[in-house]
Amino acid sequence: MLASGKVDAFISAGNTGAMLVGTMYSIKAIEGVLRPTISTIVPKLSGGTGLLLDVGLNVDCKPEQLNQFATLGSLYVQHMLNIENPRVGLLNVGEEEGKGNQQLQATYALLKENDKINFIGNVEGRDIFQDKCDVTVCDGFTGNVILKLAESVYDIAVDRNVNNDPYFHRFHYENYGGTPVIGVAKPVIIGHGISNDKAFMNMIKTAEKMIESNLCNDIRESFSA
């Protein structure tokens, strides 16, 4: 129905693999996008919100793909988080240029030349929840490990009865509903398998904002240019 234009967005808390396969075969990637990506919202200690991508869709990434994730993430943050000129950081083992493996060194060089983003350089794991950047770029293997670690931190906070802290409460998945597949032609949002009514409500709100902000079309225009 989404592919034929009968609906404007598609959301589901069903099987993630089936969602991704269905999306790639029926909706397809926007022309020029090497690989679509999925992200997660990052609660900042400052009270702001950032984005981490990829978080599991692309485990092995080439520098060109990471460079595109930076552009996709920047556009998403502009449209969905209302951050006008988002700062983009490359997750690495050190801040200095030249740090990291060959993949990250090559990615750094591409990000420096990417005039579609506000690249601030390398960031480290300790910076993720600080207000150093608005978009943190990494491969899906690394991003998924960080995502699952953050989920475990929230679970520990609940178990130790400190989840009433306003900051830790922002880690609960239901506050965000789901994650869009960024880089495909139409809004597709994947929710957590245990999604409740609040999570579905927030998935619907995310879909609505994606439609109203014209995100998919602006991504298409950016990559066609």
Backbone bond lengths (Angstrom), bond angles and torsions (degrees), N, CA, C in turn:
res aa  C-N    CA-C-N  psi(-1)  N-CA   C-N-CA  omega(-1)  CA-C   N-CA-C  phi
1 M - - - 1.476 - - 1.531 111.09 -
2 L 1.318 117.10 -37.50 1.465 119.92 177.94 1.529 110.67 -67.14
3 A 1.317 116.07 -42.79 1.466 120.02 -179.59 1.523 112.10 -62.65
4 S 1.345 116.43 -33.64 1.463 120.52 -177.99 1.518 113.06 -89.97
5 G 1.337 117.40 -1.47 1.452 120.39 176.73 1.511 114.89 86.01
6 K 1.328 118.15 9.85 1.469 120.57 179.88 1.526 111.92 -77.17
7 V 1.341 117.15 -23.10 1.459 122.08 172.31 1.520 107.80 -131.28
8 D 1.335 116.93 161.39 1.462 121.63 -176.40 1.523 113.59 -98.66
9 A 1.330 117.44 -16.18 1.463 121.31 179.49 1.518 108.81 -155.46
10 F 1.336 115.85 160.73 1.463 121.02 179.74 1.520 108.45 -134.34
11 I 1.325 117.15 127.29 1.457 121.69 177.26 1.524 109.16 -126.38
12 S 1.336 115.66 148.46 1.455 119.54 179.01 1.519 110.05 -160.70
13 A 1.332 115.67 147.23 1.465 121.49 171.46 1.524 109.46 -108.15
14 G 1.323 115.82 23.49 1.453 121.43 -179.72 1.521 111.97 -82.02
15 N 1.316 116.26 -162.93 1.459 122.24 -176.83 1.525 111.04 -59.39
16 T 1.336 116.08 123.71 1.463 120.81 -176.15 1.526 111.50 -63.10
17 G 1.345 116.85 -43.66 1.460 120.07 -179.85 1.515 112.27 -60.70
18 A 1.340 116.03 -42.54 1.465 120.19 178.69 1.520 110.94 -64.84
19 M 1.323 116.29 -39.15 1.461 120.59 177.66 1.525 111.20 -60.66
20 L 1.314 115.80 -45.48 1.462 119.83 -177.25 1.522 111.70 -67.80
21 V 1.333 116.53 -43.86 1.465 120.12 178.62 1.524 110.21 -62.68
22 G 1.332 116.25 -45.92 1.455 120.10 178.86 1.514 112.25 -60.85
23 T 1.314 116.01 -39.77 1.470 120.48 179.43 1.522 111.11 -64.64
24 M 1.323 116.86 -46.07 1.458 119.96 -176.28 1.521 112.48 -67.98
25 Y 1.341 116.96 -31.17 1.465 119.48 -178.19 1.525 113.08 -87.82
26 S 1.320 117.40 -29.45 1.467 118.80 -175.56 1.528 113.09 -102.67
27 I 1.342 117.31 -35.84 1.463 120.66 -178.60 1.517 111.17 -99.07
28 K 1.323 116.71 -41.79 1.462 125.79 176.23 1.531 111.95 72.45
29 A 1.331 113.44 159.86 1.462 120.44 179.18 1.517 110.36 -74.28
30 I 1.316 116.07 151.65 1.459 121.15 172.81 1.529 108.49 -64.05
31 E 1.322 116.14 140.76 1.459 120.10 -178.25 1.526 110.49 -57.28
32 G 1.319 115.94 129.85 1.456 121.42 -178.94 1.514 113.50 100.62
33 V 1.337 116.88 -20.60 1.468 120.64 178.31 1.522 108.56 -82.41
34 L 1.326 116.84 118.65 1.459 121.13 -178.09 1.516 111.11 -67.14
35 R 1.323 116.65 -46.79 1.458 122.43 178.25 1.530 109.36 -147.42
36 P 1.311 118.16 127.32 1.468 119.38 171.60 1.525 109.40 -63.25
37 T 1.321 116.14 165.65 1.452 121.06 -176.31 1.523 110.50 -138.83
38 I 1.327 115.98 161.61 1.453 120.58 171.11 1.524 107.97 -122.49
39 S 1.317 115.50 152.17 1.460 121.00 -172.87 1.520 110.09 -131.91
40 T 1.321 115.03 175.76 1.462 120.41 171.02 1.516 108.84 -137.34
41 I 1.329 115.29 146.66 1.455 121.36 175.10 1.527 109.14 -73.32
42 V 1.319 116.30 139.57 1.461 121.64 -179.51 1.535 108.86 -116.78
43 P 1.342 117.69 113.69 1.471 119.88 175.25 1.524 110.30 -71.68
44 K 1.314 116.59 125.56 1.457 121.14 179.72 1.534 110.40 -92.67
45 L 1.323 115.56 145.49 1.463 120.20 178.25 1.522 112.09 -62.33
46 S 1.326 116.39 -24.59 1.463 121.54 179.44 1.522 112.64 -73.36
47 G 1.339 116.41 -11.45 1.459 120.72 -175.67 1.515 112.83 104.62
48 G 1.320 116.97 -14.44 1.459 120.86 178.23 1.513 112.31 -81.47
49 T 1.321 115.29 -173.80 1.460 121.97 -177.28 1.519 109.30 -136.06
50 G 1.329 116.28 138.46 1.448 121.32 177.51 1.512 111.33 -126.19
51 L 1.326 116.00 -174.00 1.461 122.34 -177.28 1.520 109.03 -134.38
52 L 1.327 115.84 137.66 1.468 122.78 174.64 1.512 108.45 -120.08
53 L 1.342 117.34 129.21 1.452 121.09 178.35 1.531 110.22 -154.73
54 D 1.292 116.48 144.72 1.448 133.49 2.37 1.530 109.80 -85.32
55 V 1.333 117.49 156.13 1.461 119.62 -179.90 1.527 112.38 -123.63
56 G 1.327 116.78 27.81 1.457 117.77 172.50 1.507 116.97 144.95
57 L 1.324 117.57 -13.74 1.463 119.02 -178.50 1.531 111.43 -75.33
58 N 1.322 116.68 -35.65 1.468 121.74 -177.58 1.528 108.89 -123.45
59 V 1.329 116.07 95.14 1.460 120.66 -175.33 1.523 111.03 -72.47
60 D 1.324 116.82 -42.57 1.462 121.95 177.79 1.527 108.29 -107.49
61 C 1.327 117.01 124.21 1.466 120.42 -174.94 1.527 111.57 -128.83
62 K 1.307 115.18 143.35 1.451 121.70 171.70 1.534 108.61 -90.41
63 P 1.327 117.85 157.75 1.463 120.61 179.89 1.538 112.72 -54.48
64 E 1.340 116.70 -38.01 1.463 119.61 -179.86 1.528 111.64 -62.89
65 Q 1.317 116.83 -34.72 1.461 120.50 178.78 1.523 111.22 -71.88
66 L 1.331 116.78 -41.93 1.461 120.00 177.20 1.525 110.64 -62.99
67 N 1.309 116.70 -36.33 1.458 120.93 176.82 1.538 110.62 -62.41
68 Q 1.328 116.39 -40.04 1.456 119.82 177.39 1.525 111.67 -69.55
69 F 1.337 116.86 -36.28 1.464 119.32 177.20 1.531 110.09 -58.69
70 A 1.328 116.33 -36.86 1.462 120.29 178.82 1.527 111.02 -62.40
71 T 1.319 116.55 -41.93 1.463 120.76 178.46 1.521 110.80 -67.77
72 L 1.330 116.82 -45.65 1.463 121.24 179.56 1.529 110.93 -61.93
73 G 1.335 116.31 -44.19 1.450 120.13 179.95 1.517 112.32 -64.98
74 S 1.317 116.28 -38.81 1.455 120.91 179.31 1.532 110.98 -64.07
75 L 1.321 116.50 -44.33 1.464 120.43 177.96 1.524 110.90 -64.37
76 Y 1.328 116.75 -40.78 1.465 120.12 179.61 1.528 110.92 -61.96
77 V 1.320 116.77 -45.40 1.462 120.73 -178.66 1.526 111.07 -65.44
78 Q 1.321 117.20 -37.86 1.460 120.19 177.09 1.527 111.20 -61.68
79 H 1.321 116.90 -45.67 1.459 121.28 -174.74 1.529 113.00 -80.29
80 M 1.321 116.55 -38.91 1.467 119.91 -170.17 1.531 113.66 -99.69
81 L 1.325 117.56 -29.95 1.461 120.70 -179.59 1.520 112.31 -107.84
82 N 1.336 115.67 -0.68 1.469 122.17 175.02 1.535 112.98 59.53
83 I 1.335 115.84 38.74 1.463 121.32 175.17 1.525 107.13 -103.38
84 E 1.316 116.65 115.27 1.463 121.48 -167.51 1.521 113.82 -65.95
85 N 1.316 117.42 -45.77 1.464 121.19 -177.19 1.524 108.98 -130.23
86 P 1.340 117.52 72.75 1.468 120.47 -171.67 1.518 113.37 -62.97
87 R 1.325 115.09 139.09 1.460 122.56 177.25 1.529 108.78 -82.71
88 V 1.318 116.40 129.69 1.462 121.83 -177.81 1.520 109.53 -110.21
89 G 1.341 116.01 128.06 1.459 121.00 177.46 1.515 111.11 -121.70
90 L 1.329 116.37 147.43 1.465 122.45 177.07 1.518 108.30 -99.41
91 L 1.330 118.10 121.08 1.447 121.85 -178.89 1.528 109.83 -69.44
92 N 1.337 115.18 124.28 1.465 119.83 -173.91 1.532 109.15 -147.85
93 V 1.319 116.58 178.97 1.465 121.57 -178.37 1.524 111.47 -91.19
94 G 1.307 117.65 2.77 1.452 122.30 177.72 1.514 109.85 -167.10
95 E 1.336 116.77 160.55 1.454 120.63 -176.38 1.527 112.91 -81.14
96 E 1.330 117.46 -28.77 1.453 120.42 -171.78 1.535 111.93 -69.94
97 E 1.316 114.75 145.33 1.466 119.33 173.33 1.527 108.74 -63.07
98 G 1.318 116.72 137.34 1.452 120.96 -176.74 1.507 112.86 101.10
99 K 1.330 117.28 -8.87 1.461 120.64 177.13 1.527 110.47 -75.11
100 G 1.332 116.28 161.40 1.450 121.23 173.46 1.516 113.79 91.14
101 N 1.333 114.52 -178.46 1.463 120.56 179.54 1.525 110.74 -81.46
102 Q 1.330 115.64 -176.38 1.471 119.79 -176.64 1.522 111.20 -62.65
103 Q 1.324 116.93 -37.18 1.462 120.56 179.33 1.528 111.23 -60.03
104 L 1.327 116.70 -47.63 1.458 120.51 -176.74 1.527 111.78 -71.80
105 Q 1.322 117.03 -34.94 1.456 119.52 177.43 1.526 111.13 -65.17
106 A 1.326 116.26 -41.03 1.467 120.24 177.81 1.527 110.75 -68.40
107 T 1.337 116.80 -37.39 1.465 120.48 178.23 1.520 110.72 -64.75
108 Y 1.316 116.42 -42.15 1.469 121.00 179.21 1.534 110.71 -55.25
109 A 1.327 115.36 -45.46 1.471 119.72 -179.18 1.528 111.22 -61.28
110 L 1.337 117.18 -39.87 1.464 120.64 179.06 1.521 111.38 -68.34
111 L 1.324 116.71 -41.44 1.463 120.19 -178.72 1.532 111.39 -65.32
112 K 1.328 116.44 -34.83 1.469 120.27 177.50 1.525 111.81 -61.38
113 E 1.333 116.27 -31.87 1.464 121.25 -177.06 1.528 112.66 -94.33
114 N 1.317 117.85 -3.17 1.467 121.85 -177.29 1.528 109.32 -81.38
115 D 1.334 116.28 105.59 1.463 120.26 -176.33 1.526 113.22 -82.38
116 K 1.330 116.70 3.54 1.467 120.38 178.33 1.525 112.44 -92.98
117 I 1.335 116.72 -4.03 1.456 120.42 -176.85 1.523 110.82 -130.78
118 N 1.318 115.28 163.54 1.460 123.18 174.81 1.527 107.66 -104.20
119 F 1.329 115.24 82.23 1.464 121.59 -174.48 1.522 110.17 -81.55
120 I 1.363 116.33 126.19 1.467 120.74 -177.67 1.527 112.10 -106.28
121 G 1.339 117.93 -3.08 1.457 120.89 178.77 1.515 113.15 109.02
122 N 1.318 116.39 -161.71 1.462 121.81 -179.09 1.524 111.35 -75.45
123 V 1.321 115.47 146.78 1.456 121.76 170.02 1.525 107.62 -128.71
124 E 1.327 116.21 157.35 1.456 121.05 -178.56 1.525 110.49 -109.26
125 G 1.337 115.47 170.69 1.449 120.08 -178.76 1.514 113.47 -56.13
126 R 1.339 117.24 -34.04 1.458 121.09 -179.67 1.524 113.01 -69.68
127 D 1.331 117.12 -13.75 1.469 121.41 -178.28 1.532 113.26 -89.85
128 I 1.334 117.98 -12.91 1.452 121.07 -169.64 1.528 112.62 -57.09
129 F 1.337 116.34 -43.44 1.465 119.81 -177.56 1.522 112.70 -95.80
130 Q 1.316 116.63 3.80 1.463 121.72 173.65 1.534 108.90 -91.99
131 D 1.323 115.26 177.67 1.469 119.02 -175.39 1.527 110.82 -99.24
132 K 1.331 116.31 44.81 1.465 119.78 -177.73 1.524 111.99 -84.57
133 C 1.329 117.08 -35.49 1.462 120.05 177.50 1.527 109.23 -146.93
134 D 1.322 115.61 167.46 1.466 121.55 -178.69 1.524 111.71 -102.15
135 V 1.318 116.97 -26.14 1.465 122.90 178.90 1.524 108.19 -128.75
136 T 1.331 116.66 121.56 1.458 121.22 177.13 1.524 108.54 -109.79
137 V 1.321 116.57 124.46 1.467 122.34 -174.75 1.528 109.62 -105.52
138 C 1.347 115.56 133.72 1.462 121.36 175.72 1.527 108.49 -158.29
139 D 1.335 116.95 171.08 1.457 119.71 175.20 1.523 109.18 -76.37
140 G 1.337 115.91 163.47 1.450 120.87 -174.86 1.510 114.60 -66.32
141 F 1.324 117.77 -26.91 1.467 120.91 177.52 1.531 109.55 -64.80
142 T 1.331 115.12 -52.13 1.464 120.46 179.99 1.521 111.00 -63.45
143 G 1.331 116.06 -45.35 1.457 120.43 -177.75 1.511 113.24 -62.39
144 N 1.330 116.62 -37.33 1.461 119.76 179.94 1.521 111.19 -69.22
145 V 1.333 116.80 -37.52 1.472 120.44 176.58 1.534 109.77 -61.67
146 I 1.328 117.00 -44.10 1.468 120.97 178.90 1.520 110.86 -63.29
147 L 1.337 116.40 -43.28 1.458 121.02 -179.98 1.524 111.30 -60.07
148 K 1.337 116.87 -48.10 1.465 120.72 -178.93 1.536 110.89 -66.92
149 L 1.337 116.93 -34.24 1.457 120.10 177.11 1.527 110.29 -65.51
150 A 1.330 116.62 -42.14 1.467 120.62 178.31 1.527 110.88 -62.90
151 E 1.332 116.18 -39.37 1.466 119.79 177.44 1.527 110.63 -62.65
152 S 1.326 116.72 -38.77 1.466 119.98 -179.65 1.527 110.91 -69.16
153 V 1.336 116.86 -34.86 1.468 120.16 176.79 1.527 109.92 -62.01
154 Y 1.336 116.05 -41.61 1.463 119.18 177.58 1.525 110.53 -64.15
155 D 1.324 117.33 -42.72 1.468 120.59 178.88 1.527 111.31 -60.85
156 I 1.327 116.58 -39.26 1.459 120.61 177.49 1.528 110.21 -64.91
157 A 1.330 115.90 -41.12 1.470 119.88 178.38 1.525 110.83 -60.45
158 V 1.337 116.58 -40.19 1.465 120.62 178.08 1.526 110.17 -66.12
159 D 1.323 116.52 -47.07 1.461 120.96 -178.42 1.531 111.97 -61.00
160 R 1.337 116.22 -33.88 1.470 120.22 -177.79 1.528 111.79 -95.55
161 N 1.338 114.37 10.27 1.470 121.42 173.45 1.532 113.18 61.49
162 V 1.336 115.65 36.97 1.470 119.19 174.49 1.532 110.79 -115.51
163 N 1.331 115.94 13.59 1.460 119.62 -176.92 1.519 113.12 -72.35
164 N 1.341 117.55 -7.30 1.457 119.60 176.48 1.523 111.74 -77.42
165 D 1.323 115.96 -10.75 1.455 119.96 174.50 1.538 108.26 -60.99
166 P 1.335 118.09 127.63 1.477 120.68 -175.95 1.522 113.40 -54.43
167 Y 1.343 116.58 -35.11 1.465 118.58 -179.07 1.519 111.58 -68.30
168 F 1.312 118.34 -48.43 1.459 120.94 -179.05 1.528 111.47 -64.48
169 H 1.310 116.84 -31.44 1.472 119.68 179.02 1.524 111.08 -62.16
170 R 1.322 117.53 -27.55 1.465 121.29 -178.43 1.529 112.30 -71.23
171 F 1.337 117.74 -9.89 1.458 121.23 178.86 1.529 112.17 -81.94
172 H 1.327 118.32 -12.92 1.466 120.27 -174.57 1.529 110.05 -68.03
173 Y 1.322 115.91 129.55 1.467 121.11 -175.32 1.521 112.94 -57.57
174 E 1.338 117.22 -31.92 1.462 119.97 -174.27 1.526 112.41 -64.81
175 N 1.340 116.99 -21.06 1.467 120.36 179.72 1.521 112.05 -68.02
176 Y 1.338 116.75 -21.45 1.464 120.97 -176.22 1.523 112.40 -116.35
177 G 1.320 116.84 -19.20 1.460 120.94 174.15 1.509 113.71 82.86
178 G 1.307 117.15 -62.99 1.458 120.31 -176.81 1.512 110.82 -167.95
179 T 1.312 115.42 -179.11 1.459 120.38 179.64 1.528 110.65 -119.10
180 P 1.328 118.23 131.27 1.463 120.27 176.74 1.525 111.53 -72.18
181 V 1.312 115.81 152.22 1.461 120.93 168.59 1.525 105.56 -84.88
182 I 1.323 116.76 105.50 1.464 121.44 -173.55 1.526 109.81 -88.09
183 G 1.322 115.17 125.95 1.463 120.23 178.87 1.512 113.30 113.56
184 V 1.347 117.51 -1.29 1.462 120.18 174.29 1.531 108.58 -97.83
185 A 1.324 115.86 166.06 1.459 121.00 -166.82 1.523 114.37 -70.57
186 K 1.334 118.09 -22.70 1.456 120.41 -177.02 1.529 109.63 -139.99
187 P 1.335 118.01 161.69 1.471 120.64 -176.42 1.527 113.15 -66.84
188 V 1.322 115.93 117.61 1.466 123.22 174.03 1.525 106.69 -128.53
189 I 1.336 117.48 124.99 1.459 121.61 -174.96 1.518 109.68 -124.39
190 I 1.331 115.50 126.83 1.460 122.30 -178.36 1.523 108.72 -102.11
191 G 1.335 115.77 124.30 1.449 120.95 -179.89 1.515 112.39 -100.76
192 H 1.328 115.69 166.09 1.459 122.23 176.70 1.528 109.41 -65.98
193 G 1.321 116.63 143.43 1.466 120.61 -177.40 1.515 114.48 -61.17
194 I 1.335 117.56 -20.85 1.464 120.11 179.57 1.530 111.04 -106.51
195 S 1.312 116.78 25.75 1.460 121.27 -175.94 1.518 112.46 -54.85
196 N 1.349 115.00 135.96 1.461 121.09 175.62 1.522 109.82 -102.92
197 D 1.333 115.89 -170.24 1.454 119.18 -176.33 1.528 112.69 -64.03
198 K 1.343 117.24 -38.74 1.461 119.83 178.67 1.520 111.18 -64.43
199 A 1.332 116.60 -39.08 1.467 120.55 178.93 1.526 110.57 -63.60
200 F 1.339 116.91 -43.29 1.466 119.51 179.17 1.524 110.98 -65.58
201 M 1.334 116.69 -38.13 1.461 119.68 177.08 1.529 110.10 -59.33
202 N 1.334 117.18 -43.64 1.459 120.57 -178.69 1.522 112.24 -72.67
203 M 1.332 118.01 -29.57 1.462 120.19 172.20 1.521 110.44 -63.28
204 I 1.330 116.40 -42.29 1.464 120.80 178.80 1.530 110.15 -63.75
205 K 1.335 116.48 -40.87 1.466 119.90 178.86 1.527 111.21 -64.60
206 T 1.334 116.38 -39.29 1.467 120.21 177.69 1.528 110.57 -63.14
207 A 1.331 115.65 -44.37 1.469 120.03 178.57 1.524 110.70 -61.23
208 E 1.319 115.50 -42.58 1.465 120.07 -179.82 1.527 111.12 -61.29
209 K 1.337 116.22 -43.18 1.462 119.28 -179.24 1.521 111.26 -69.25
210 M 1.334 117.52 -35.86 1.463 119.82 176.63 1.519 110.99 -60.70
211 I 1.328 115.99 -40.58 1.467 120.71 179.83 1.525 110.42 -68.47
212 E 1.345 116.13 -49.02 1.461 120.42 -176.14 1.529 112.31 -65.91
213 S 1.323 117.38 -34.20 1.465 120.68 -178.12 1.521 112.81 -82.76
214 N 1.326 116.82 -7.28 1.467 121.77 178.18 1.532 112.02 62.55
215 L 1.333 115.93 33.76 1.463 121.14 -174.33 1.521 112.78 -58.04
216 C 1.320 117.62 -49.65 1.472 120.38 -175.52 1.523 111.76 -60.87
217 N 1.328 117.14 -40.83 1.459 120.15 179.53 1.527 111.38 -68.14
218 D 1.331 116.73 -37.03 1.459 119.18 179.18 1.532 110.93 -68.94
219 I 1.337 117.03 -35.22 1.467 119.59 173.55 1.520 109.80 -63.17
220 R 1.330 116.41 -43.10 1.469 121.00 179.38 1.536 110.52 -59.20
221 E 1.325 116.62 -44.86 1.459 120.73 -179.96 1.527 111.58 -65.39
222 S 1.329 116.77 -39.34 1.450 121.14 179.96 1.525 111.28 -62.99
223 F 1.329 116.67 -42.28 1.467 119.78 -176.84 1.529 111.65 -80.75
224 S 1.305 117.49 -25.92 1.468 118.69 175.99 1.515 110.65 -71.99
225 A 1.349 116.17 -27.94 1.473 120.30 178.45 1.521 111.62 -73.40
